[in-house]
Amino acid sequence: MIRLIVKVALPDNTTLTCGEIITTKPDFRGVIKGAFRYQSEYLKHPLAFPIDPVSLPLSLNEFPADRPADVQYIFA
């Protein structure tokens, strides 16, 4: 399993952890299964913004990040 912490820099130069993506290692076909989730602390921040407004709106939902089918381009 691979766990990546996703951080963003806000306009005031503050760096925040916005979420994490957890994936499996590629299988023999190159398929990766995973998911991204925003941290609740990030969602509460007044300057929080979606890192991908179309595929990753601000939400507590878990977003699939399977590859090659559903991984958001921001993580590709």
PQR file with spaces between the fields and no chain letter, atoms N, CA, C, O and H, PARSE charges and radii, in Angstrom:
ATOM       1  N    MET     1       0.837   -1.173    0.000 -0.4000 1.5000
ATOM       2  CA   MET     1       0.000    0.000    0.000 -0.0000 2.0000
ATOM       3  C    MET     1       0.883    1.238    0.000  0.5500 1.7000
ATOM       4  O    MET     1       1.915    1.293    0.668 -0.5500 1.4000
ATOM       5  N    ILE     2       0.453    2.215   -0.757 -0.4000 1.5000
ATOM       6  CA   ILE     2       1.176    3.476   -0.863 -0.0000 2.0000
ATOM       7  C    ILE     2       0.274    4.573   -0.317  0.5500 1.7000
ATOM       8  O    ILE     2      -0.883    4.687   -0.721 -0.5500 1.4000
ATOM       9  H    ILE     2      -0.386    2.171   -1.300  0.4000 1.0000
ATOM      10  N    ARG     3       0.794    5.370    0.587 -0.4000 1.5000
ATOM      11  CA   ARG     3       0.042    6.478    1.186 -0.0000 2.0000
ATOM      12  C    ARG     3       0.784    7.769    0.906  0.5500 1.7000
ATOM      13  O    ARG     3       1.948    7.920    1.277 -0.5500 1.4000
ATOM      14  H    ARG     3       1.735    5.278    0.915  0.4000 1.0000
ATOM      15  N    LEU     4       0.109    8.697    0.253 -0.4000 1.5000
ATOM      16  CA   LEU     4       0.692    9.997   -0.058 -0.0000 2.0000
ATOM      17  C    LEU     4      -0.111   11.088    0.633  0.5500 1.7000
ATOM      18  O    LEU     4      -1.334   11.150    0.510 -0.5500 1.4000
ATOM      19  H    LEU     4      -0.837    8.574   -0.047  0.4000 1.0000
ATOM      20  N    ILE     5       0.583   11.936    1.350 -0.4000 1.5000
ATOM      21  CA   ILE     5      -0.031   13.095    1.989 -0.0000 2.0000
ATOM      22  C    ILE     5      -0.015   14.234    0.973  0.5500 1.7000
ATOM      23  O    ILE     5       1.026   14.528    0.385 -0.5500 1.4000
ATOM      24  H    ILE     5       1.577   11.886    1.450  0.4000 1.0000
ATOM      25  N    VAL     6      -1.153   14.868    0.767 -0.4000 1.5000
ATOM      26  CA   VAL     6      -1.282   15.947   -0.212 -0.0000 2.0000
ATOM      27  C    VAL     6      -1.338   17.267    0.539  0.5500 1.7000
ATOM      28  O    VAL     6      -2.191   17.469    1.404 -0.5500 1.4000
ATOM      29  H    VAL     6      -1.999   14.629    1.244  0.4000 1.0000
ATOM      30  N    LYS     7      -0.418   18.164    0.199 -0.4000 1.5000
ATOM      31  CA   LYS     7      -0.354   19.490    0.830 -0.0000 2.0000
ATOM      32  C    LYS     7      -0.575   20.559   -0.226  0.5500 1.7000
ATOM      33  O    LYS     7      -0.271   20.373   -1.404 -0.5500 1.4000
ATOM      34  H    LYS     7       0.275   18.000   -0.503  0.4000 1.0000
ATOM      35  N    VAL     8      -1.116   21.685    0.230 -0.4000 1.5000
ATOM      36  CA   VAL     8      -1.315   22.825   -0.662 -0.0000 2.0000
ATOM      37  C    VAL     8      -0.735   24.074   -0.013  0.5500 1.7000
ATOM      38  O    VAL     8      -0.671   24.187    1.211 -0.5500 1.4000
ATOM      39  H    VAL     8      -1.363   21.836    1.187  0.4000 1.0000
ATOM      40  N    ALA     9      -0.318   24.998   -0.854 -0.4000 1.5000
ATOM      41  CA   ALA     9       0.151   26.302   -0.383 -0.0000 2.0000
ATOM      42  C    ALA     9      -0.959   27.307   -0.663  0.5500 1.7000
ATOM      43  O    ALA     9      -1.417   27.442   -1.797 -0.5500 1.4000
ATOM      44  H    ALA     9      -0.370   24.906   -1.848  0.4000 1.0000
ATOM      45  N    LEU    10      -1.383   28.006    0.374 -0.4000 1.5000
ATOM      46  CA   LEU    10      -2.435   29.013    0.248 -0.0000 2.0000
ATOM      47  C    LEU    10      -1.829   30.342   -0.203  0.5500 1.7000
ATOM      48  O    LEU    10      -0.614   30.523   -0.126 -0.5500 1.4000
ATOM      49  H    LEU    10      -1.010   27.896    1.296  0.4000 1.0000
ATOM      50  N    PRO    11      -2.656   31.264   -0.670 -0.5600 1.5000
ATOM      51  CA   PRO    11      -2.145   32.550   -1.138  0.2800 2.0000
ATOM      52  C    PRO    11      -1.306   33.306   -0.103  0.5500 1.7000
ATOM      53  O    PRO    11      -0.442   34.102   -0.470 -0.5500 1.4000
ATOM      54  N    ASP    12      -1.556   33.062    1.190 -0.4000 1.5000
ATOM      55  CA   ASP    12      -0.770   33.747    2.216 -0.0000 2.0000
ATOM      56  C    ASP    12       0.506   32.980    2.585  0.5500 1.7000
ATOM      57  O    ASP    12       1.128   33.266    3.608 -0.5500 1.4000
ATOM      58  H    ASP    12      -2.258   32.415    1.488  0.4000 1.0000
ATOM      59  N    ASN    13       0.891   32.012    1.757 -0.4000 1.5000
ATOM      60  CA   ASN    13       2.083   31.169    1.931 -0.0000 2.0000
ATOM      61  C    ASN    13       1.972   30.159    3.074  0.5500 1.7000
ATOM      62  O    ASN    13       2.971   29.546    3.447 -0.5500 1.4000
ATOM      63  H    ASN    13       0.385   31.780    0.926  0.4000 1.0000
ATOM      64  N    THR    14       0.792   29.980    3.626 -0.4000 1.5000
ATOM      65  CA   THR    14       0.560   28.931    4.606 -0.0000 2.0000
ATOM      66  C    THR    14       0.472   27.604    3.869  0.5500 1.7000
ATOM      67  O    THR    14      -0.187   27.509    2.834 -0.5500 1.4000
ATOM      68  H    THR    14      -0.020   30.479    3.323  0.4000 1.0000
ATOM      69  N    THR    15       1.123   26.595    4.390 -0.4000 1.5000
ATOM      70  CA   THR    15       1.029   25.251    3.807 -0.0000 2.0000
ATOM      71  C    THR    15       0.131   24.406    4.698  0.5500 1.7000
ATOM      72  O    THR    15       0.326   24.330    5.911 -0.5500 1.4000
ATOM      73  H    THR    15       1.658   26.672    5.231  0.4000 1.0000
ATOM      74  N    LEU    16      -0.858   23.771    4.073 -0.4000 1.5000
ATOM      75  CA   LEU    16      -1.793   22.928    4.800 -0.0000 2.0000
ATOM      76  C    LEU    16      -1.823   21.533    4.194  0.5500 1.7000
ATOM      77  O    LEU    16      -1.666   21.373    2.984 -0.5500 1.4000
ATOM      78  H    LEU    16      -1.017   23.833    3.088  0.4000 1.0000
ATOM      79  N    THR    17      -2.023   20.535    5.027 -0.4000 1.5000
ATOM      80  CA   THR    17      -2.299   19.198    4.527 -0.0000 2.0000
ATOM      81  C    THR    17      -3.767   19.186    4.154  0.5500 1.7000
ATOM      82  O    THR    17      -4.633   19.412    4.999 -0.5500 1.4000
ATOM      83  H    THR    17      -2.151   20.666    6.010  0.4000 1.0000
ATOM      84  N    CYS    18      -4.047   18.919    2.875 -0.4000 1.5000
ATOM      85  CA   CYS    18      -5.451   18.956    2.457 -0.0000 2.0000
ATOM      86  C    CYS    18      -6.078   17.571    2.432  0.5500 1.7000
ATOM      87  O    CYS    18      -7.300   17.451    2.526 -0.5500 1.4000
ATOM      88  H    CYS    18      -3.343   18.735    2.188  0.4000 1.0000
ATOM      89  N    GLY    19      -5.280   16.534    2.309 -0.4000 1.5000
ATOM      90  CA   GLY    19      -5.851   15.193    2.277 -0.0000 2.0000
ATOM      91  C    GLY    19      -4.788   14.152    2.042  0.5500 1.7000
ATOM      92  O    GLY    19      -3.590   14.408    2.166 -0.5500 1.4000
ATOM      93  H    GLY    19      -4.287   16.632    2.232  0.4000 1.0000
ATOM      94  N    GLU    20      -5.265   12.953    1.693 -0.4000 1.5000
ATOM      95  CA   GLU    20      -4.336   11.879    1.388 -0.0000 2.0000
ATOM      96  C    GLU    20      -4.928   10.975    0.333  0.5500 1.7000
ATOM      97  O    GLU    20      -6.144   10.833    0.207 -0.5500 1.4000
ATOM      98  H    GLU    20      -6.238   12.746    1.591  0.4000 1.0000
ATOM      99  N    ILE    21      -4.037   10.372   -0.416 -0.4000 1.5000
ATOM     100  CA   ILE    21      -4.421    9.371   -1.393 -0.0000 2.0000
ATOM     101  C    ILE    21      -3.723    8.078   -0.983  0.5500 1.7000
ATOM     102  O    ILE    21      -2.525    8.058   -0.700 -0.5500 1.4000
ATOM     103  H    ILE    21      -3.049   10.487   -0.314  0.4000 1.0000
ATOM     104  N    ILE    22      -4.496    7.015   -0.960 -0.4000 1.5000
ATOM     105  CA   ILE    22      -3.971    5.702   -0.610 -0.0000 2.0000
ATOM     106  C    ILE    22      -4.216    4.789   -1.795  0.5500 1.7000
ATOM     107  O    ILE    22      -5.336    4.700   -2.299 -0.5500 1.4000
ATOM     108  H    ILE    22      -5.469    7.032   -1.189  0.4000 1.0000
ATOM     109  N    THR    23      -3.171    4.112   -2.237 -0.4000 1.5000
ATOM     110  CA   THR    23      -3.296    3.219   -3.382 -0.0000 2.0000
ATOM     111  C    THR    23      -2.571    1.908   -3.119  0.5500 1.7000
ATOM     112  O    THR    23      -1.728    1.798   -2.228 -0.5500 1.4000
ATOM     113  H    THR    23      -2.262    4.184   -1.828  0.4000 1.0000
ATOM     114  N    THR    24      -2.930    0.929   -3.923 -0.4000 1.5000
ATOM     115  CA   THR    24      -2.204   -0.333   -3.918 -0.0000 2.0000
ATOM     116  C    THR    24      -1.035   -0.206   -4.877  0.5500 1.7000
ATOM     117  O    THR    24      -0.975    0.730   -5.674 -0.5500 1.4000
ATOM     118  H    THR    24      -3.615    1.018   -4.646  0.4000 1.0000
ATOM     119  N    LYS    25      -0.123   -1.131   -4.799 -0.4000 1.5000
ATOM     120  CA   LYS    25       0.913   -1.212   -5.819 -0.0000 2.0000
ATOM     121  C    LYS    25       0.270   -1.781   -7.078  0.5500 1.7000
ATOM     122  O    LYS    25      -0.721   -2.505   -6.986 -0.5500 1.4000
ATOM     123  H    LYS    25      -0.171   -1.891   -4.151  0.4000 1.0000
ATOM     124  N    PRO    26       0.816   -1.468   -8.251 -0.5600 1.5000
ATOM     125  CA   PRO    26       0.218   -1.987   -9.484  0.2800 2.0000
ATOM     126  C    PRO    26       0.211   -3.517   -9.496  0.5500 1.7000
ATOM     127  O    PRO    26       1.167   -4.161   -9.065 -0.5500 1.4000
ATOM     128  N    ASP    27      -0.902   -4.089  -10.004 -0.4000 1.5000
ATOM     129  CA   ASP    27      -0.941   -5.534  -10.167 -0.0000 2.0000
ATOM     130  C    ASP    27      -0.235   -5.913  -11.469  0.5500 1.7000
ATOM     131  O    ASP    27       0.373   -5.059  -12.114 -0.5500 1.4000
ATOM     132  H    ASP    27      -1.679   -3.566  -10.354  0.4000 1.0000
ATOM     133  N    PHE    28      -0.312   -7.158  -11.850 -0.4000 1.5000
ATOM     134  CA   PHE    28       0.423   -7.626  -13.033 -0.0000 2.0000
ATOM     135  C    PHE    28      -0.057   -6.961  -14.322  0.5500 1.7000
ATOM     136  O    PHE    28       0.655   -6.982  -15.326 -0.5500 1.4000
ATOM     137  H    PHE    28      -0.806   -7.852  -11.326  0.4000 1.0000
ATOM     138  N    ARG    29      -1.265   -6.367  -14.308 -0.4000 1.5000
ATOM     139  CA   ARG    29      -1.779   -5.660  -15.488 -0.0000 2.0000
ATOM     140  C    ARG    29      -1.499   -4.164  -15.430  0.5500 1.7000
ATOM     141  O    ARG    29      -1.812   -3.439  -16.374 -0.5500 1.4000
ATOM     142  H    ARG    29      -1.843   -6.350  -13.492  0.4000 1.0000
ATOM     143  N    GLY    30      -0.910   -3.695  -14.323 -0.4000 1.5000
ATOM     144  CA   GLY    30      -0.647   -2.272  -14.146 -0.0000 2.0000
ATOM     145  C    GLY    30      -1.796   -1.523  -13.511  0.5500 1.7000
ATOM     146  O    GLY    30      -1.768   -0.294  -13.447 -0.5500 1.4000
ATOM     147  H    GLY    30      -0.656   -4.284  -13.557  0.4000 1.0000
ATOM     148  N    VAL    31      -2.821   -2.242  -13.034 -0.4000 1.5000
ATOM     149  CA   VAL    31      -3.990   -1.615  -12.422 -0.0000 2.0000
ATOM     150  C    VAL    31      -3.673   -1.245  -10.975  0.5500 1.7000
ATOM     151  O    VAL    31      -3.125   -2.048  -10.220 -0.5500 1.4000
ATOM     152  H    VAL    31      -2.844   -3.240  -13.087  0.4000 1.0000
ATOM     153  N    ILE    32      -4.025   -0.025  -10.608 -0.4000 1.5000
ATOM     154  CA   ILE    32      -3.836    0.483   -9.252 -0.0000 2.0000
ATOM     155  C    ILE    32      -5.207    0.822   -8.690  0.5500 1.7000
ATOM     156  O    ILE    32      -5.990    1.508   -9.346 -0.5500 1.4000
ATOM     157  H    ILE    32      -4.470    0.627  -11.222  0.4000 1.0000
ATOM     158  N    LYS    33      -5.503    0.359   -7.501 -0.4000 1.5000
ATOM     159  CA   LYS    33      -6.751    0.685   -6.808 -0.0000 2.0000
ATOM     160  C    LYS    33      -6.433    1.676   -5.701  0.5500 1.7000
ATOM     161  O    LYS    33      -5.400    1.563   -5.040 -0.5500 1.4000
ATOM     162  H    LYS    33      -4.866   -0.198   -6.968  0.4000 1.0000
ATOM     163  N    GLY    34      -7.314    2.645   -5.495 -0.4000 1.5000
ATOM     164  CA   GLY    34      -7.062    3.599   -4.430 -0.0000 2.0000
ATOM     165  C    GLY    34      -8.191    4.577   -4.237  0.5500 1.7000
ATOM     166  O    GLY    34      -9.244    4.481   -4.867 -0.5500 1.4000
ATOM     167  H    GLY    34      -8.153    2.737   -6.031  0.4000 1.0000
ATOM     168  N    ALA    35      -7.947    5.530   -3.344 -0.4000 1.5000
ATOM     169  CA   ALA    35      -8.950    6.558   -3.040 -0.0000 2.0000
ATOM     170  C    ALA    35      -8.265    7.795   -2.473  0.5500 1.7000
ATOM     171  O    ALA    35      -7.189    7.719   -1.879 -0.5500 1.4000
ATOM     172  H    ALA    35      -7.092    5.609   -2.832  0.4000 1.0000
ATOM     173  N    PHE    36      -8.920    8.937   -2.675 -0.4000 1.5000
ATOM     174  CA   PHE    36      -8.467   10.206   -2.118 -0.0000 2.0000
ATOM     175  C    PHE    36      -9.544   10.710   -1.176  0.5500 1.7000
ATOM     176  O    PHE    36     -10.737   10.539   -1.429 -0.5500 1.4000
ATOM     177  H    PHE    36      -9.793    8.999   -3.157  0.4000 1.0000
ATOM     178  N    ARG    37      -9.111   11.335   -0.082 -0.4000 1.5000
ATOM     179  CA   ARG    37     -10.048   11.953    0.856 -0.0000 2.0000
ATOM     180  C    ARG    37      -9.424   13.226    1.411  0.5500 1.7000
ATOM     181  O    ARG    37      -8.257   13.245    1.800 -0.5500 1.4000
ATOM     182  H    ARG    37      -8.142   11.473    0.123  0.4000 1.0000
ATOM     183  N    TYR    38     -10.234   14.302    1.441 -0.4000 1.5000
ATOM     184  CA   TYR    38      -9.810   15.540    2.092 -0.0000 2.0000
ATOM     185  C    TYR    38      -9.810   15.336    3.603  0.5500 1.7000
ATOM     186  O    TYR    38     -10.608   14.558    4.126 -0.5500 1.4000
ATOM     187  H    TYR    38     -11.183   14.287    1.125  0.4000 1.0000
ATOM     188  N    GLN    39      -8.921   16.029    4.301 -0.4000 1.5000
ATOM     189  CA   GLN    39      -8.947   16.022    5.758 -0.0000 2.0000
ATOM     190  C    GLN    39     -10.019   16.990    6.233  0.5500 1.7000
ATOM     191  O    GLN    39     -10.206   18.060    5.654 -0.5500 1.4000
ATOM     192  H    GLN    39      -8.273   16.660    3.875  0.4000 1.0000
ATOM     193  N    SER    40     -10.714   16.608    7.281 -0.4000 1.5000
ATOM     194  CA   SER    40     -11.798   17.462    7.788 -0.0000 2.0000
ATOM     195  C    SER    40     -11.270   18.824    8.248  0.5500 1.7000
ATOM     196  O    SER    40     -11.963   19.832    8.108 -0.5500 1.4000
ATOM     197  H    SER    40     -10.562   15.738    7.752  0.4000 1.0000
ATOM     198  N    GLU    41     -10.044   18.863    8.798 -0.4000 1.5000
ATOM     199  CA   GLU    41      -9.462   20.141    9.225 -0.0000 2.0000
ATOM     200  C    GLU    41      -9.274   21.068    8.037  0.5500 1.7000
ATOM     201  O    GLU    41      -9.489   22.275    8.149 -0.5500 1.4000
ATOM     202  H    GLU    41      -9.482   18.045    8.911  0.4000 1.0000
ATOM     203  N    TYR    42      -8.870   20.507    6.891 -0.4000 1.5000
ATOM     204  CA   TYR    42      -8.703   21.315    5.688 -0.0000 2.0000
ATOM     205  C    TYR    42     -10.051   21.864    5.231  0.5500 1.7000
ATOM     206  O    TYR    42     -10.160   23.038    4.877 -0.5500 1.4000
ATOM     207  H    TYR    42      -8.695   19.527    6.800  0.4000 1.0000
ATOM     208  N    LEU    43     -11.061   21.026    5.240 -0.4000 1.5000
ATOM     209  CA   LEU    43     -12.384   21.456    4.786 -0.0000 2.0000
ATOM     210  C    LEU    43     -12.942   22.582    5.647  0.5500 1.7000
ATOM     211  O    LEU    43     -13.736   23.390    5.166 -0.5500 1.4000
ATOM     212  H    LEU    43     -10.972   20.072    5.528  0.4000 1.0000
ATOM     213  N    LYS    44     -12.541   22.643    6.903 -0.4000 1.5000
ATOM     214  CA   LYS    44     -13.012   23.695    7.812 -0.0000 2.0000
ATOM     215  C    LYS    44     -12.261   25.014    7.640  0.5500 1.7000
ATOM     216  O    LYS    44     -12.727   26.054    8.106 -0.5500 1.4000
ATOM     217  H    LYS    44     -11.896   21.986    7.294  0.4000 1.0000
ATOM     218  N    HIS    45     -11.108   24.984    6.979 -0.4000 1.5000
ATOM     219  CA   HIS    45     -10.291   26.184    6.825 -0.0000 2.0000
ATOM     220  C    HIS    45     -11.005   27.169    5.897  0.5500 1.7000
ATOM     221  O    HIS    45     -11.532   26.769    4.859 -0.5500 1.4000
ATOM     222  H    HIS    45     -10.729   24.140    6.600  0.4000 1.0000
ATOM     223  N    PRO    46     -11.025   28.458    6.264 -0.5600 1.5000
ATOM     224  CA   PRO    46     -11.751   29.436    5.444  0.2800 2.0000
ATOM     225  C    PRO    46     -11.180   29.633    4.040  0.5500 1.7000
ATOM     226  O    PRO    46     -11.893   30.102    3.153 -0.5500 1.4000
ATOM     227  N    LEU    47      -9.923   29.291    3.822 -0.4000 1.5000
ATOM     228  CA   LEU    47      -9.333   29.448    2.490 -0.0000 2.0000
ATOM     229  C    LEU    47      -9.227   28.127    1.729  0.5500 1.7000
ATOM     230  O    LEU    47      -8.570   28.064    0.690 -0.5500 1.4000
ATOM     231  H    LEU    47      -9.344   28.910    4.542  0.4000 1.0000
ATOM     232  N    ALA    48      -9.863   27.083    2.233 -0.4000 1.5000
ATOM     233  CA   ALA    48      -9.818   25.784    1.553 -0.0000 2.0000
ATOM     234  C    ALA    48     -10.412   25.905    0.149  0.5500 1.7000
ATOM     235  O    ALA    48     -11.386   26.626   -0.069 -0.5500 1.4000
ATOM     236  H    ALA    48     -10.397   27.135    3.077  0.4000 1.0000
ATOM     237  N    PHE    49      -9.815   25.195   -0.783 -0.4000 1.5000
ATOM     238  CA   PHE    49     -10.305   25.187   -2.156 -0.0000 2.0000
ATOM     239  C    PHE    49     -10.173   23.772   -2.706  0.5500 1.7000
ATOM     240  O    PHE    49      -9.317   23.016   -2.247 -0.5500 1.4000
ATOM     241  H    PHE    49      -9.024   24.610   -0.605  0.4000 1.0000
ATOM     242  N    PRO    50     -10.999   23.400   -3.673 -0.5600 1.5000
ATOM     243  CA   PRO    50     -10.879   22.069   -4.259  0.2800 2.0000
ATOM     244  C    PRO    50      -9.628   21.989   -5.127  0.5500 1.7000
ATOM     245  O    PRO    50      -9.382   22.875   -5.945 -0.5500 1.4000
ATOM     246  N    ILE    51      -8.845   20.938   -4.954 -0.4000 1.5000
ATOM     247  CA   ILE    51      -7.626   20.826   -5.760 -0.0000 2.0000
ATOM     248  C    ILE    51      -7.943   20.434   -7.202  0.5500 1.7000
ATOM     249  O    ILE    51      -7.102   20.599   -8.086 -0.5500 1.4000
ATOM     250  H    ILE    51      -9.045   20.218   -4.290  0.4000 1.0000
ATOM     251  N    ASP    52      -9.130   19.925   -7.444 -0.4000 1.5000
ATOM     252  CA   ASP    52      -9.666   19.699   -8.786 -0.0000 2.0000
ATOM     253  C    ASP    52     -11.170   19.949   -8.679  0.5500 1.7000
ATOM     254  O    ASP    52     -11.907   19.073   -8.229 -0.5500 1.4000
ATOM     255  H    ASP    52      -9.813   19.791   -6.725  0.4000 1.0000
ATOM     256  N    PRO    53     -11.634   21.127   -9.086 -0.5600 1.5000
ATOM     257  CA   PRO    53     -13.040   21.491   -8.879  0.2800 2.0000
ATOM     258  C    PRO    53     -14.036   20.539   -9.537  0.5500 1.7000
ATOM     259  O    PRO    53     -15.159   20.398   -9.054 -0.5500 1.4000
ATOM     260  N    VAL    54     -13.649   19.890  -10.622 -0.4000 1.5000
ATOM     261  CA   VAL    54     -14.564   18.997  -11.328 -0.0000 2.0000
ATOM     262  C    VAL    54     -14.590   17.614  -10.682  0.5500 1.7000
ATOM     263  O    VAL    54     -15.664   17.087  -10.389 -0.5500 1.4000
ATOM     264  H    VAL    54     -12.736   20.005  -11.014  0.4000 1.0000
ATOM     265  N    SER    55     -13.427   17.028  -10.461 -0.4000 1.5000
ATOM     266  CA   SER    55     -13.344   15.648   -9.971 -0.0000 2.0000
ATOM     267  C    SER    55     -13.246   15.539   -8.457  0.5500 1.7000
ATOM     268  O    SER    55     -13.596   14.502   -7.893 -0.5500 1.4000
ATOM     269  H    SER    55     -12.554   17.456  -10.699  0.4000 1.0000
ATOM     270  N    LEU    56     -12.777   16.589   -7.788 -0.4000 1.5000
ATOM     271  CA   LEU    56     -12.551   16.534   -6.344 -0.0000 2.0000
ATOM     272  C    LEU    56     -13.159   17.745   -5.642  0.5500 1.7000
ATOM     273  O    LEU    56     -12.428   18.548   -5.062 -0.5500 1.4000
ATOM     274  H    LEU    56     -12.494   17.431   -8.246  0.4000 1.0000
ATOM     275  N    PRO    57     -14.489   17.893   -5.685 -0.5600 1.5000
ATOM     276  CA   PRO    57     -15.097   19.017   -4.976  0.2800 2.0000
ATOM     277  C    PRO    57     -14.883   18.874   -3.476  0.5500 1.7000
ATOM     278  O    PRO    57     -14.671   17.769   -2.978 -0.5500 1.4000
ATOM     279  N    LEU    58     -14.937   19.974   -2.767 -0.4000 1.5000
ATOM     280  CA   LEU    58     -14.756   19.920   -1.313 -0.0000 2.0000
ATOM     281  C    LEU    58     -15.868   19.093   -0.696  0.5500 1.7000
ATOM     282  O    LEU    58     -17.043   19.448   -0.789 -0.5500 1.4000
ATOM     283  H    LEU    58     -15.109   20.872   -3.171  0.4000 1.0000
ATOM     284  N    SER    59     -15.494   17.992   -0.068 -0.4000 1.5000
ATOM     285  CA   SER    59     -16.459   17.061    0.493 -0.0000 2.0000
ATOM     286  C    SER    59     -15.743   16.079    1.404  0.5500 1.7000
ATOM     287  O    SER    59     -14.551   15.823    1.234 -0.5500 1.4000
ATOM     288  H    SER    59     -14.539   17.704    0.008  0.4000 1.0000
ATOM     289  N    LEU    60     -16.457   15.537    2.360 -0.4000 1.5000
ATOM     290  CA   LEU    60     -15.905   14.475    3.205 -0.0000 2.0000
ATOM     291  C    LEU    60     -15.944   13.123    2.512  0.5500 1.7000
ATOM     292  O    LEU    60     -15.426   12.141    3.043 -0.5500 1.4000
ATOM     293  H    LEU    60     -17.425   15.746    2.498  0.4000 1.0000
ATOM     294  N    ASN    61     -16.554   13.061    1.327 -0.4000 1.5000
ATOM     295  CA   ASN    61     -16.631   11.807    0.585 -0.0000 2.0000
ATOM     296  C    ASN    61     -15.251   11.294    0.199  0.5500 1.7000
ATOM     297  O    ASN    61     -14.294   12.059    0.082 -0.5500 1.4000
ATOM     298  H    ASN    61     -16.975   13.859    0.896  0.4000 1.0000
ATOM     299  N    GLU    62     -15.173   10.001    0.008 -0.4000 1.5000
ATOM     300  CA   GLU    62     -13.955    9.375   -0.513 -0.0000 2.0000
ATOM     301  C    GLU    62     -14.106    9.306   -2.031  0.5500 1.7000
ATOM     302  O    GLU    62     -15.146    8.887   -2.539 -0.5500 1.4000
ATOM     303  H    GLU    62     -15.950    9.380    0.103  0.4000 1.0000
ATOM     304  N    PHE    63     -13.070    9.717   -2.747 -0.4000 1.5000
ATOM     305  CA   PHE    63     -13.103    9.739   -4.205 -0.0000 2.0000
ATOM     306  C    PHE    63     -12.242    8.605   -4.746  0.5500 1.7000
ATOM     307  O    PHE    63     -11.078    8.489   -4.364 -0.5500 1.4000
ATOM     308  H    PHE    63     -12.225   10.057   -2.335  0.4000 1.0000
ATOM     309  N    PRO    64     -12.791    7.759   -5.633 -0.5600 1.5000
ATOM     310  CA   PRO    64     -11.985    6.678   -6.189  0.2800 2.0000
ATOM     311  C    PRO    64     -10.795    7.231   -6.962  0.5500 1.7000
ATOM     312  O    PRO    64     -10.901    8.250   -7.645 -0.5500 1.4000
ATOM     313  N    ALA    65      -9.694    6.567   -6.850 -0.4000 1.5000
ATOM     314  CA   ALA    65      -8.481    6.979   -7.567 -0.0000 2.0000
ATOM     315  C    ALA    65      -7.847    5.733   -8.165  0.5500 1.7000
ATOM     316  O    ALA    65      -6.661    5.466   -7.973 -0.5500 1.4000
ATOM     317  H    ALA    65      -9.608    5.740   -6.295  0.4000 1.0000
ATOM     318  N    ASP    66      -8.667    4.970   -8.898 -0.4000 1.5000
ATOM     319  CA   ASP    66      -8.166    3.770   -9.548 -0.0000 2.0000
ATOM     320  C    ASP    66      -7.487    4.165  -10.851  0.5500 1.7000
ATOM     321  O    ASP    66      -7.854    5.151  -11.491 -0.5500 1.4000
ATOM     322  H    ASP    66      -9.630    5.187   -9.054  0.4000 1.0000
ATOM     323  N    ARG    67      -6.508    3.387  -11.221 -0.4000 1.5000
ATOM     324  CA   ARG    67      -5.781    3.697  -12.437 -0.0000 2.0000
ATOM     325  C    ARG    67      -5.800    2.500  -13.344  0.5500 1.7000
ATOM     326  O    ARG    67      -5.582    1.395  -12.847 -0.5500 1.4000
ATOM     327  H    ARG    67      -6.211    2.586  -10.701  0.4000 1.0000
ATOM     328  N    PRO    68      -6.032    2.614  -14.584 -0.5600 1.5000
ATOM     329  CA   PRO    68      -6.048    3.836  -15.386  0.2800 2.0000
ATOM     330  C    PRO    68      -7.406    4.513  -15.490  0.5500 1.7000
ATOM     331  O    PRO    68      -7.486    5.598  -16.065 -0.5500 1.4000
ATOM     332  N    ALA    69      -8.472    3.931  -14.966 -0.4000 1.5000
ATOM     333  CA   ALA    69      -9.814    4.439  -15.244 -0.0000 2.0000
ATOM     334  C    ALA    69     -10.180    5.713  -14.503  0.5500 1.7000
ATOM     335  O    ALA    69     -10.553    6.690  -15.153 -0.5500 1.4000
ATOM     336  H    ALA    69      -8.407    3.049  -14.499  0.4000 1.0000
ATOM     337  N    ASP    70     -10.096    5.758  -13.184 -0.4000 1.5000
ATOM     338  CA   ASP    70     -10.689    6.850  -12.428 -0.0000 2.0000
ATOM     339  C    ASP    70      -9.717    7.799  -11.747  0.5500 1.7000
ATOM     340  O    ASP    70     -10.153    8.717  -11.053 -0.5500 1.4000
ATOM     341  H    ASP    70      -9.793    4.964  -12.657  0.4000 1.0000
ATOM     342  N    VAL    71      -8.435    7.612  -11.918 -0.4000 1.5000
ATOM     343  CA   VAL    71      -7.504    8.487  -11.224 -0.0000 2.0000
ATOM     344  C    VAL    71      -7.659    9.921  -11.751  0.5500 1.7000
ATOM     345  O    VAL    71      -7.692   10.153  -12.960 -0.5500 1.4000
ATOM     346  H    VAL    71      -8.080    6.866  -12.481  0.4000 1.0000
ATOM     347  N    GLN    72      -7.751   10.852  -10.838 -0.4000 1.5000
ATOM     348  CA   GLN    72      -7.878   12.238  -11.236 -0.0000 2.0000
ATOM     349  C    GLN    72      -6.561   12.695  -11.871  0.5500 1.7000
ATOM     350  O    GLN    72      -5.479   12.306  -11.431 -0.5500 1.4000
ATOM     351  H    GLN    72      -7.724   10.664   -9.857  0.4000 1.0000
ATOM     352  N    TYR    73      -6.669   13.516  -12.899 -0.4000 1.5000
ATOM     353  CA   TYR    73      -5.471   13.923  -13.622 -0.0000 2.0000
ATOM     354  C    TYR    73      -4.449   14.591  -12.717  0.5500 1.7000
ATOM     355  O    TYR    73      -3.255   14.573  -13.012 -0.5500 1.4000
ATOM     356  H    TYR    73      -7.548   13.832  -13.257  0.4000 1.0000
ATOM     357  N    ILE    74      -4.895   15.169  -11.642 -0.4000 1.5000
ATOM     358  CA   ILE    74      -3.975   15.849  -10.736 -0.0000 2.0000
ATOM     359  C    ILE    74      -2.981   14.874  -10.102  0.5500 1.7000
ATOM     360  O    ILE    74      -1.891   15.279   -9.698 -0.5500 1.4000
ATOM     361  H    ILE    74      -5.866   15.185  -11.402  0.4000 1.0000
ATOM     362  N    PHE    75      -3.352   13.586  -10.012 -0.4000 1.5000
ATOM     363  CA   PHE    75      -2.491   12.562   -9.426 -0.0000 2.0000
ATOM     364  C    PHE    75      -1.794   11.704  -10.462  0.5500 1.7000
ATOM     365  O    PHE    75      -0.964   10.866  -10.110 -0.5500 1.4000
ATOM     366  H    PHE    75      -4.238   13.257  -10.341  0.4000 1.0000
ATOM     367  N    ALA    76      -2.115   11.895  -11.729 -0.4000 1.5000
ATOM     368  CA   ALA    76      -1.555   11.033  -12.787 -0.0000 2.0000
ATOM     369  C    ALA    76      -0.096   11.340  -13.038  0.5500 1.7000
ATOM     370  O    ALA    76       0.529   10.711  -13.892 -0.5500 1.4000
ATOM     371  H    ALA    76      -2.789   12.576  -12.014  0.4000 1.0000
